Amino acid sequence: MDMVERYIAAVQRELPEKKRDDISRELKANILDQIDALESQQGSVSDAEVAGLLKAMGHPRKVALQFCPPTPLVTAELMPLYLHTLYMVLGVLFVISTVEITGRWLGGAEMSLLLFMKGIASDFLASGYFAFTTITIGFAVMSRSRTKETAEVPGICKWSPEKLPAAGKSWQHISLQNIFSDLATLLFLVMLIWYPLWQPDSGTQSIFTEQALTILRWFTPVIAIAMAHSLWQLRTRLWTRNMLMLNIAVSAAFLLVSVGLLMLSPVLQINVEVLREELGIAIIERSAQTVLVAAALIATYEIVRDARRLIRS
């Protein structure tokens, strides 16, 4: 029995002091019942068989966790709200970082495409770390202050079956990642098109040629509609027939503009000597055409995808 006592003592060391005695008595009774059952079957129990029984029960730390599981930092009841809040805040911070770094780049800061992307990532991570820590600590405090009897999770306790959305396909759910990625891309386009007008006295010129810039400025209302559509998606989070039709129209407009810009040559006005030295005019123009082709392909894919969804809905 010395082996059983040592096993129980090992489990006790992993338990909170207030619960050690009660759990130890329960665990000891459980082990002795199993040993008695073996003795009634076999007549006697060897130390090796007792060791096998204890080994089957598991490591003392594992057994202690079964009796007294650790308290999660954020409770299961608050976890959906915690994740939703975290994704929302991080999405907004990503959009803000994109706008901020784009403003620096258009304002004359010398940076290559790699440095531009690195700037967005570093700015987003710097603010994201703080937001993640703050939100997690806040929800951890909420989890500790709420009891099971008094906890009321927003959006869970006050609900009605009659107000639940209609059942639909899995694709009808719109992820926050897609919404904020679209918003960041659209804001980036707006800044590229209209930045010279924001600071008319700075002498900054558009990176686009006159023809390309004219097309893009006439296309700005479509971008504004797409941004409003993304914000509406953020509110509903479910695709409807009207939203699918609007998305098809917006994607078709993006496809037409991408094809129209591809027919122009050149699209960019490259008058910065630094760019000439680093990459060369031909490489830059080819890169712009590659981006336009990718945009056209993405728009085509979204048109086909949403059309199929519209037919099935």
C-alpha positions, 0 to 999 in steps of 0.5 A, a space after each residue: 500500500 506504500 505505492 498507493 500512498 505515494 501516488 495519492 501524495 503525488 496527486 495532492 501536490 498538484 491540487 489546491 490546498 483547500 481541496 486536497 483532503 476531500 479529493 485524496 479521500 475520494 481518490 484513495 477509496 476509488 483505488 482501494 475499490 479497484 484493488 479489492 475487485 482484483 483481489 476478489 477475482 485473483 485472490 491476491 494482488 502483487 505490487 506489479 499489478 498495483 503499479 499497472 493499475 496506477 499507471 492506467 489511471 494516469 500521471 498524478 498531474 493528469 489525475 489532479 487536473 481531472 478533479 480540479 481543472 484549471 480556470 481558463 483565462 476567458 470563460 467559455 461563455 465569454 469566448 465568442 464575444 471575446 473572439 468577435 471583439 478581438 477580430 473587429 479591433 484587429 481588423 480596424 487596426 489593420 485598415 488604419 495601419 494600411 492608410 497610415 503607411 500609404 500616406 507616408 509613402 505617398 507623402 514622399 517617404 522613400 520605400 520599396 514595395 518590400 519596405 512598404 509591406 514591412 511598414 504595414 506589418 510592423 505598424 499593425 503588429 505594434 498596435 495589435 500587441 497592445 490591443 490583444 493584451 488590453 482586450 485579453 486582460 479586460 475579458 479575463 477580469 470579466 471572467 473572474 468577476 462573473 459567477 455562473 449564477 449572475 453571468 449574463 453574456 451579451 447576445 446570449 442571454 437575451 435572444 429569441 428563437 423567432 429572431 434567428 436568421 434563416 438557415 442557409 448554406 455555409 458560404 452565406 456567412 461572411 468572415 471578418 477577415 474578408 471584410 476588413 481585407 476588402 476595406 483596406 484594399 479599397 482605402 488603399 486605392 482611394 489614397 492612390 487616386 486622390 492623394 495629390 488633391 489632399 496636399 495641393 501645395 506639396 507638389 506631389 504628383 500622381 503615380 498614374 498617367 493622365 488617361 489612367 487617372 481620369 479613368 480611376 477618378 470616374 471609377 471612384 464612386 464605384 469604390 465608394 459603393 464597394 466600401 459601403 457594401 463592405 460596411 453593410 456586410 459587417 452589419 449583416 454578416 450573411 449574403 443575401 440575393 440583393 447583396 450578391 447582385 450588388 457584389 456582381 455589379 461591383 466586380 464587373 465594374 472592377 473587371 471593366 476598369 482593369 481591362 481598360 487600364 490594361 489597354 492603356 500604355 503606359 499606366 504609370 508615369 515614371 519620373 522618379 530617378 530612384 525608381 529608374 536606377 533600381 528597377 527600370 521603367 520596363 519592369 515597373 510597367 510590367 509589374 503594373 500590368 501583372 497587378 491589373 491582370 491579377 485584379 481582372 482574374 479576381 474580379 472574374 472569379 468573384 463574378 462567376 462565384 457569386 452568380 453560381 451562389 445567386 442561382 442556388 439561393 
